[in-house]
Amino acid sequence: MFPYRLAVLYRLVLILVIGYACTSLLTVNLSITLQYWLQKADAVYLAAIIAILFYLTFFIIGFCIPSLKKLSTYSVVFGLFLFAIYQAIG
């Protein structure tokens, strides 16, 4: 019973922390990218709306993936991918 609770707690913390980090990186990347096509305020609003939808999707998918190892790997790789994009365009 105790390892199951730790697995659920790990999954929840991973989704909340890594999901928040990925969402913030996505917001920054989108706001920088969208400024080329939209006005600055519109780009920020659109990036925030997309980021909220992304965080909701990340949270739901985080509980749909049964393996903690795969979830951890996918989350960290996606976070590093967003960070690499941020370094490239930021």
Biotite code that builds the C-alpha atoms (Angstrom):
import biotite.structure as struc

atoms = struc.array([
    struc.Atom([0.000, 0.000, 0.000], chain_id="A", res_id=1, res_name="MET", atom_name="CA", element="C"),
    struc.Atom([2.781, 2.419, 0.869], chain_id="A", res_id=2, res_name="PHE", atom_name="CA", element="C"),
    struc.Atom([4.759, 2.035, -2.417], chain_id="A", res_id=3, res_name="PRO", atom_name="CA", element="C"),
    struc.Atom([1.549, 2.654, -4.374], chain_id="A", res_id=4, res_name="TYR", atom_name="CA", element="C"),
    struc.Atom([0.982, 5.904, -2.492], chain_id="A", res_id=5, res_name="ARG", atom_name="CA", element="C"),
    struc.Atom([4.576, 6.943, -3.137], chain_id="A", res_id=6, res_name="LEU", atom_name="CA", element="C"),
    struc.Atom([4.144, 6.188, -6.839], chain_id="A", res_id=7, res_name="ALA", atom_name="CA", element="C"),
    struc.Atom([1.010, 8.326, -6.993], chain_id="A", res_id=8, res_name="VAL", atom_name="CA", element="C"),
    struc.Atom([2.752, 11.123, -5.069], chain_id="A", res_id=9, res_name="LEU", atom_name="CA", element="C"),
    struc.Atom([5.773, 10.927, -7.393], chain_id="A", res_id=10, res_name="TYR", atom_name="CA", element="C"),
    struc.Atom([3.490, 11.034, -10.432], chain_id="A", res_id=11, res_name="ARG", atom_name="CA", element="C"),
    struc.Atom([1.602, 14.039, -9.072], chain_id="A", res_id=12, res_name="LEU", atom_name="CA", element="C"),
    struc.Atom([4.753, 15.980, -8.156], chain_id="A", res_id=13, res_name="VAL", atom_name="CA", element="C"),
    struc.Atom([6.337, 15.136, -11.507], chain_id="A", res_id=14, res_name="LEU", atom_name="CA", element="C"),
    struc.Atom([3.277, 16.296, -13.414], chain_id="A", res_id=15, res_name="ILE", atom_name="CA", element="C"),
    struc.Atom([2.929, 19.488, -11.399], chain_id="A", res_id=16, res_name="LEU", atom_name="CA", element="C"),
    struc.Atom([6.601, 20.517, -11.384], chain_id="A", res_id=17, res_name="VAL", atom_name="CA", element="C"),
    struc.Atom([7.737, 19.390, -14.840], chain_id="A", res_id=18, res_name="ILE", atom_name="CA", element="C"),
    struc.Atom([4.384, 20.389, -16.306], chain_id="A", res_id=19, res_name="GLY", atom_name="CA", element="C"),
    struc.Atom([4.730, 23.879, -14.863], chain_id="A", res_id=20, res_name="TYR", atom_name="CA", element="C"),
    struc.Atom([8.284, 24.195, -16.172], chain_id="A", res_id=21, res_name="ALA", atom_name="CA", element="C"),
    struc.Atom([7.257, 22.982, -19.647], chain_id="A", res_id=22, res_name="CYS", atom_name="CA", element="C"),
    struc.Atom([4.277, 25.320, -19.636], chain_id="A", res_id=23, res_name="THR", atom_name="CA", element="C"),
    struc.Atom([6.386, 28.336, -18.740], chain_id="A", res_id=24, res_name="SER", atom_name="CA", element="C"),
    struc.Atom([8.940, 27.481, -21.426], chain_id="A", res_id=25, res_name="LEU", atom_name="CA", element="C"),
    struc.Atom([6.160, 26.965, -23.959], chain_id="A", res_id=26, res_name="LEU", atom_name="CA", element="C"),
    struc.Atom([4.641, 30.322, -23.046], chain_id="A", res_id=27, res_name="THR", atom_name="CA", element="C"),
    struc.Atom([7.943, 32.138, -23.504], chain_id="A", res_id=28, res_name="VAL", atom_name="CA", element="C"),
    struc.Atom([8.676, 30.362, -26.782], chain_id="A", res_id=29, res_name="ASN", atom_name="CA", element="C"),
    struc.Atom([5.230, 31.055, -28.172], chain_id="A", res_id=30, res_name="LEU", atom_name="CA", element="C"),
    struc.Atom([5.196, 34.690, -27.110], chain_id="A", res_id=31, res_name="SER", atom_name="CA", element="C"),
    struc.Atom([8.576, 35.291, -28.748], chain_id="A", res_id=32, res_name="ILE", atom_name="CA", element="C"),
    struc.Atom([7.552, 33.453, -31.908], chain_id="A", res_id=33, res_name="THR", atom_name="CA", element="C"),
    struc.Atom([4.068, 34.946, -32.218], chain_id="A", res_id=34, res_name="LEU", atom_name="CA", element="C"),
    struc.Atom([5.396, 38.516, -31.939], chain_id="A", res_id=35, res_name="GLN", atom_name="CA", element="C"),
    struc.Atom([6.490, 38.258, -35.560], chain_id="A", res_id=36, res_name="TYR", atom_name="CA", element="C"),
    struc.Atom([2.889, 37.859, -36.757], chain_id="A", res_id=37, res_name="TRP", atom_name="CA", element="C"),
    struc.Atom([0.782, 39.518, -34.057], chain_id="A", res_id=38, res_name="LEU", atom_name="CA", element="C"),
    struc.Atom([0.992, 42.572, -31.871], chain_id="A", res_id=39, res_name="GLN", atom_name="CA", element="C"),
    struc.Atom([2.842, 42.059, -28.605], chain_id="A", res_id=40, res_name="LYS", atom_name="CA", element="C"),
    struc.Atom([-0.238, 42.003, -26.356], chain_id="A", res_id=41, res_name="ALA", atom_name="CA", element="C"),
    struc.Atom([-2.114, 39.626, -28.653], chain_id="A", res_id=42, res_name="ASP", atom_name="CA", element="C"),
    struc.Atom([0.889, 37.314, -28.827], chain_id="A", res_id=43, res_name="ALA", atom_name="CA", element="C"),
    struc.Atom([1.121, 37.150, -25.039], chain_id="A", res_id=44, res_name="VAL", atom_name="CA", element="C"),
    struc.Atom([-2.619, 36.488, -24.641], chain_id="A", res_id=45, res_name="TYR", atom_name="CA", element="C"),
    struc.Atom([-2.619, 33.765, -27.274], chain_id="A", res_id=46, res_name="LEU", atom_name="CA", element="C"),
    struc.Atom([0.500, 32.176, -25.784], chain_id="A", res_id=47, res_name="ALA", atom_name="CA", element="C"),
    struc.Atom([-1.122, 32.159, -22.330], chain_id="A", res_id=48, res_name="ALA", atom_name="CA", element="C"),
    struc.Atom([-4.310, 30.539, -23.608], chain_id="A", res_id=49, res_name="ILE", atom_name="CA", element="C"),
    struc.Atom([-2.366, 27.869, -25.492], chain_id="A", res_id=50, res_name="ILE", atom_name="CA", element="C"),
    struc.Atom([-0.197, 27.278, -22.411], chain_id="A", res_id=51, res_name="ALA", atom_name="CA", element="C"),
    struc.Atom([-3.243, 26.749, -20.191], chain_id="A", res_id=52, res_name="ILE", atom_name="CA", element="C"),
    struc.Atom([-4.614, 24.188, -22.644], chain_id="A", res_id=53, res_name="LEU", atom_name="CA", element="C"),
    struc.Atom([-1.183, 22.546, -22.822], chain_id="A", res_id=54, res_name="PHE", atom_name="CA", element="C"),
    struc.Atom([-0.950, 22.287, -19.012], chain_id="A", res_id=55, res_name="TYR", atom_name="CA", element="C"),
    struc.Atom([-4.393, 20.730, -18.825], chain_id="A", res_id=56, res_name="LEU", atom_name="CA", element="C"),
    struc.Atom([-3.450, 18.228, -21.550], chain_id="A", res_id=57, res_name="THR", atom_name="CA", element="C"),
    struc.Atom([-0.119, 17.491, -19.857], chain_id="A", res_id=58, res_name="PHE", atom_name="CA", element="C"),
    struc.Atom([-1.899, 16.825, -16.562], chain_id="A", res_id=59, res_name="PHE", atom_name="CA", element="C"),
    struc.Atom([-4.447, 14.464, -18.113], chain_id="A", res_id=60, res_name="ILE", atom_name="CA", element="C"),
    struc.Atom([-1.904, 12.577, -20.219], chain_id="A", res_id=61, res_name="ILE", atom_name="CA", element="C"),
    struc.Atom([0.371, 12.295, -17.180], chain_id="A", res_id=62, res_name="GLY", atom_name="CA", element="C"),
    struc.Atom([-2.190, 10.112, -15.489], chain_id="A", res_id=63, res_name="PHE", atom_name="CA", element="C"),
    struc.Atom([-2.900, 8.114, -18.657], chain_id="A", res_id=64, res_name="CYS", atom_name="CA", element="C"),
    struc.Atom([0.669, 6.839, -19.075], chain_id="A", res_id=65, res_name="ILE", atom_name="CA", element="C"),
    struc.Atom([0.906, 3.730, -16.868], chain_id="A", res_id=66, res_name="PRO", atom_name="CA", element="C"),
    struc.Atom([4.705, 3.491, -16.584], chain_id="A", res_id=67, res_name="SER", atom_name="CA", element="C"),
    struc.Atom([6.475, 5.939, -14.288], chain_id="A", res_id=68, res_name="LEU", atom_name="CA", element="C"),
    struc.Atom([9.739, 5.380, -16.110], chain_id="A", res_id=69, res_name="LYS", atom_name="CA", element="C"),
    struc.Atom([8.210, 6.332, -19.467], chain_id="A", res_id=70, res_name="LYS", atom_name="CA", element="C"),
    struc.Atom([6.395, 9.290, -17.954], chain_id="A", res_id=71, res_name="LEU", atom_name="CA", element="C"),
    struc.Atom([9.597, 10.580, -16.360], chain_id="A", res_id=72, res_name="SER", atom_name="CA", element="C"),
    struc.Atom([11.576, 10.092, -19.574], chain_id="A", res_id=73, res_name="THR", atom_name="CA", element="C"),
    struc.Atom([8.988, 11.730, -21.833], chain_id="A", res_id=74, res_name="TYR", atom_name="CA", element="C"),
    struc.Atom([8.530, 14.664, -19.471], chain_id="A", res_id=75, res_name="SER", atom_name="CA", element="C"),
    struc.Atom([12.226, 15.398, -19.061], chain_id="A", res_id=76, res_name="VAL", atom_name="CA", element="C"),
    struc.Atom([12.958, 14.976, -22.780], chain_id="A", res_id=77, res_name="VAL", atom_name="CA", element="C"),
    struc.Atom([10.091, 17.292, -23.711], chain_id="A", res_id=78, res_name="PHE", atom_name="CA", element="C"),
    struc.Atom([11.264, 19.832, -21.128], chain_id="A", res_id=79, res_name="GLY", atom_name="CA", element="C"),
    struc.Atom([14.804, 19.713, -22.500], chain_id="A", res_id=80, res_name="LEU", atom_name="CA", element="C"),
    struc.Atom([13.427, 20.099, -26.023], chain_id="A", res_id=81, res_name="PHE", atom_name="CA", element="C"),
    struc.Atom([11.514, 23.230, -25.030], chain_id="A", res_id=82, res_name="LEU", atom_name="CA", element="C"),
    struc.Atom([14.582, 24.557, -23.220], chain_id="A", res_id=83, res_name="PHE", atom_name="CA", element="C"),
    struc.Atom([16.729, 23.978, -26.323], chain_id="A", res_id=84, res_name="ALA", atom_name="CA", element="C"),
    struc.Atom([14.197, 25.896, -28.417], chain_id="A", res_id=85, res_name="ILE", atom_name="CA", element="C"),
    struc.Atom([14.241, 28.697, -25.829], chain_id="A", res_id=86, res_name="TYR", atom_name="CA", element="C"),
    struc.Atom([18.039, 28.869, -26.002], chain_id="A", res_id=87, res_name="GLN", atom_name="CA", element="C"),
    struc.Atom([17.916, 28.925, -29.795], chain_id="A", res_id=88, res_name="ALA", atom_name="CA", element="C"),
    struc.Atom([15.345, 31.721, -30.178], chain_id="A", res_id=89, res_name="ILE", atom_name="CA", element="C"),
    struc.Atom([15.764, 33.570, -26.866], chain_id="A", res_id=90, res_name="GLY", atom_name="CA", element="C"),
])
